[in-house]
Amino acid sequence: MTDTLLQALVTYGAALMFITAFLSCLAIPIPMSLVMLTGGALAATGDLSFTLVWALTLLGALLGDQAGYFLGRRGKGRLEAYANATYKRYQLWRKAQNHLDKWGITGVFFSRWLVSPLGPYVNFAAGAASMRWEFFTAWGGMGEKIWVTFYVGLGGGCASN
């Protein structure tokens, strides 16, 4: 799947960066760090626009976070049933809830970039816990900027050497 995704990135460029970032924030298993590194490298070689790659990836991540938050808020019962259906999802759901309980709104910030595998589940859990949307959006947005800037920038820096 990774090879296919990376080949599609060459073909579809920044638009695919938007789509993959959006879907990764909804817990769709996409190697987003690798996608961002590749997008940054393609931008550094002149195949893609760095600004467009960065902006569309960030926009996709921000909108994906919002979708996850509102899915959690509107479908708490169904979401919990889905999370409890398998042991792995249950573990991730519990980790996300524990992360929010321990760190609160700063947990949203850290789950964007420091512990990013928890990010989608924190989105759902924050919505299900009725966390204030304004705080979720502000802290999540700051974290997403760090995540996207780091990986796209790192990919660009590696390609330019």
N, C-alpha and C positions, 0 to 999 in steps of 0.2 A: 504494500500500500504506500509506503514512504516514497519509493521510486516513482510511482504513478503521480503522487501528489507533487513531488518536486518537478517532474516534467511538466505537469499542468501549470505550475508556477511560472515556468519559463514562457509558456504559451499565453496564459491569461493575466499574469502580472499582478499588479496591485489590487485589482478587483478580487482575485482569489485570496489575497491576504485579508481583505475585509471579511469574506465569507468564512474562511478557516478560523479567524480570530473570534468571530461571532459564535460559531458552532463549538469551539473549544471551551468557551465560557458557559456552555450549556452541558458540559460533561461528555461531549462527543469525543472519543479518544483520537485526538489529532496531535502529532508531535509538533506543537506550536513553537516551541523554542527553536527547533531545527528549521521550521518554515521561516521564522523571523530572521535567523542567521542567514539563510539562503537568500531571502529578500534583500537583506542589507548587502550581501555580497554581489547580487545582481545589480543593485543600485550603484555600488562602488565601481563596477566595471562598465557602467553606462547603459546597461540593458534595461534598467527601470529607473524611474525618478525616485531619489531618496525621499524627498518631501512627500510624494504621493504614497509611497510604500509606508512611511511612518504614519501619515495622517489616516489612511484607510485602515491600517492595522489597529491603530488606537480607536478609531470610530467603531470598528467591528467589535473590539473588546468591550468598549463602554456600552454599546447597545446590547451585547450578549449578557453583560452583567445585569443590565436593567431587565431584560427578558427573564433571566433566572430569578431575580428578586421578585418580580410580579407573578411568576409561576409559583414560587414558594408561598407568596401571600394569598393567592387565590385558590391554590390547590393543596393546602397543607395536608389534609387527610390522605388524598391520593398520592401525594409525594412521599409521605411517610410509609404508606403501603408498598410503594415501588422500592424505596430504599431498604425496606425490611425483607424484600423478596429473595435477596442473595446475601450471603455472608459478607462479601467484599463491599457491596453497596452499603450494607448496614454499618460496617466498620468506618467507611468514609463519612457517612452521615453523622455517626456518633462523634468522630473526630472533629467534624465541622462544628457541631453543636458545642462540644467541649471547648473548642477554640474560641467561639463567640462568648461562651460563658466566662472564660478566663480573661480574654483580652477586650471584649466589647467592640466598640467601633474601631479601635486601632487594630483589632484582629482582621477587620475587612481590609485595611490598608496593607498589613503584612501578608495576607493571603493572596494579594495580587501579584507579588513578586518574590517574597522571601520563601513562602511555602505555597507556591502557585498550584500544585496539584490539588490542594484543598479549595482553591478559589471558587470553582463552580458550585461546590457543595455549600460553601459559606454563602454564596448568593442565594441559594434556595433556603438555607436555614435562616438567613437574615430576614427574608420575606416572610417565612413561616412564623418567625418570632415577632413579627410586626415591628422590626427595627425602624426607626424614623427614616423615611426615604431620603430626606435632605442630607442627613449625615452619611448614610450608606453611599449616596451618589458622590458626595464631596471626597470622602476618604478613599472610596474605591477608585475614583478618577485619578487621585494623586498617585495611588499605587500602580495603576495601569500605565500612567506616563513613565514611571520608572522602569517597569517591566518592558514595555515596547521600546523605549529609548535605549535601554541597555542591550537587548538582543539584536535589534536592527542595527544599532551603532557598532556593536561588536562584530557582526557579520560584515559590515562595511569596512571596518578597520582591518579585519583579517584579509579581506580581498585586496586591499590597497597595498599590502606589503609585498 
